[in-house]
Amino acid sequence: MLKRVRLYSLSTCPVCKKVKEFLKNNSIEFELIEVDTLEGGEQWVALKELRKINPNETFPTLIVEKATVGFDENSIKRILEINES
């Protein structure tokens, strides 16, 4: 199973730096979005996406999404949180 990891961060935030270091030290590939370094429109889009997950817009915000490859029914059920009755 693959996991997509995305980190919303500020370039000057000490806690954000700790999260980045933790991910790197554990060989976790991640998408880094340093919101304060983005240009106007990109920053607006990033903050809009962040608000959907974290309405308080606090940093860092780490998102770990799960993905499955191929057809693994049990894995798909776990990801979609489908319980059999």
C-alpha positions as CSV (number, residue, x, y, z in Angstrom):
1,M,0.0,0.0,0.0
2,L,1.3,3.5,-0.9
3,K,0.6,6.6,1.1
4,R,0.6,10.1,-0.2
5,V,2.0,12.5,2.4
6,R,1.6,16.3,2.1
7,L,3.0,18.9,4.5
8,Y,1.6,22.4,4.6
9,S,4.4,24.4,6.2
10,L,5.8,27.9,6.7
11,S,9.5,28.3,5.8
12,T,10.3,30.1,9.1
13,C,8.3,27.8,11.4
14,P,10.5,25.9,13.9
15,V,7.9,23.1,14.4
16,C,7.4,22.8,10.7
17,K,11.2,22.2,10.4
18,K,11.0,19.5,13.0
19,V,8.3,17.7,11.1
20,K,10.3,18.0,7.8
21,E,13.4,16.6,9.6
22,F,11.3,13.7,11.1
23,L,9.9,12.8,7.7
24,K,13.4,12.9,6.0
25,N,15.0,10.9,8.8
26,N,12.4,8.2,8.4
27,S,12.8,8.2,4.6
28,I,9.2,9.3,4.0
29,E,8.6,10.9,0.7
30,F,6.4,13.9,1.0
31,E,5.0,16.8,-0.9
32,L,6.1,20.1,0.7
33,I,3.9,23.2,0.4
34,E,5.6,26.1,2.1
35,V,2.7,28.5,1.9
36,D,4.6,31.7,2.7
37,T,7.0,31.2,-0.3
38,L,4.2,30.8,-2.8
39,E,3.2,33.6,-5.2
40,G,-0.3,35.3,-4.8
41,G,-2.6,32.9,-6.7
42,E,-0.7,29.8,-5.7
43,Q,-0.8,30.9,-2.1
44,W,-4.5,31.5,-2.3
45,V,-5.1,28.0,-3.7
46,A,-2.9,26.4,-1.1
47,L,-4.7,28.2,1.8
48,K,-8.1,27.3,0.3
49,E,-7.1,23.6,0.2
50,L,-5.6,23.8,3.8
51,R,-8.9,25.4,5.1
52,K,-10.8,22.3,3.9
53,I,-8.7,20.1,6.2
54,N,-7.7,22.5,8.9
55,P,-10.1,25.5,9.2
56,N,-7.8,27.1,11.8
57,E,-5.0,27.3,9.2
58,T,-2.3,26.4,11.7
59,F,1.1,25.1,10.8
60,P,2.4,22.5,10.3
61,T,-0.5,20.5,8.9
62,L,0.5,17.0,7.8
63,I,-1.8,15.0,5.7
64,V,-1.3,11.3,5.2
65,E,-3.6,9.8,2.5
66,K,-3.8,6.1,1.7
67,A,-3.8,4.6,-1.7
68,T,-4.1,1.0,-2.9
69,V,-2.7,-0.5,-6.0
70,G,-4.6,-3.0,-8.0
71,F,-7.7,-4.8,-6.7
72,D,-7.3,-5.7,-3.1
73,E,-10.8,-5.8,-1.8
74,N,-9.9,-5.9,1.9
75,S,-7.5,-2.9,1.4
76,I,-10.1,-0.9,-0.5
77,K,-12.7,-1.6,2.2
78,R,-10.2,-0.5,5.0
79,I,-9.4,2.8,3.1
80,L,-13.1,3.5,2.4
81,E,-14.0,2.4,5.9
82,I,-16.6,-0.1,4.6
83,N,-17.8,-2.5,7.2
84,E,-19.5,-5.7,6.2
85,S,-22.8,-6.2,7.8
